[in-house]
Amino acid sequence: MKRHVPGARLASLLTLTVSCLATPALAQQPSATGEEPRGWRGGVTWGATLNLIQSGDVVGQADAFTVLVGTSLAGQATYVRGPHALSNSLQLELAWARTPAAAELVKSNDVLRAESLYAYRVLDWTGPYAQWGLLTHLLPAEDVRPVELPYRIERRDGTVERLVQSRLRLSPGLSPLTLEESAGWSVRPVGSPGLTWDVRLGAGARQTLLREGTLVMLEREDTPEVDALEVGPVFQAGLALATRMRGGLEEGRLGYELGASALLPLVSNGAAGLTPLERVRLVLDARANVGILSWLTLSYQLLVVHDREFVRAVQTQNNLLLRFQYSLGNQER
């Protein structure tokens, strides 16, 4: 029988989450009339999560020691002055896991998103806009296996490379990096503390930049190998449509946000064989924050990307995080 650390004969779970404000709140002008605050408003919140799970001689469980560590960064900065409104947001999620299947810490989550949106309000509910966005991952990515497996890599030049190893480098940091730009007209059909709904329509473009040798994993059951595909850069320009709903309930204890965007490319560098409708890039993102206590928050985040010109499969990522936090400033839930 294996030796265990004293007291380790019962399964234990330790969760430590620390959250603090990384920078002071941006200055804002107070509003005594209840109107939307003018000037700068925002803040930055940093958080960290640590999970330790150990079990030994437990019926129905393997002897194992699992470590999950993660960090997050969320920032917002808005500026309102007269008909001008500027909104900036930043989101970073990083997580690593060490499980019995992997004897080292392996990256399990890595998302970096940034967006800047400027609107000129001809009326309170409508006007022209300009938007810029970024989506990428910060650190290099690898596929790590507990034993050596056969890999089958489809290269862009049509050749197939076969390897037998326990890890495969998928991409360096910041690759792929997707940039989005759009400009047009925005409408706000609903605007209230409980629900704000915006719709934007205009001209848009996207550029997916990457370094040579960037791979994406493929899930195929008809081949004995682990399949990977080398991807290339994508450039598109066309019609852009986006909608976003956000709001809060229960005096701000529940915050929610749901967004969707579509780009119909009229110009593209993609390979022949796809119609403009098949080349449409769709992005869906959702977020919900539940304030259980003033210092305890449950957060859920969803990101779905349908981009056949880049990867034929639908890319999906879910995040569920329970964390203690201490917030200053005017960070939105």
Helices and strands as residue ranges (DSSP letters): E 12-23, E 39-55, E 64-81, E 84-99, E 102-120, E 126-136, E 141-154, E 160-171, E 177-191, E 196-209, E 215-218, E 226-230, E 234-249, E 254-268, E 281-293, E 296-307, E 311-324
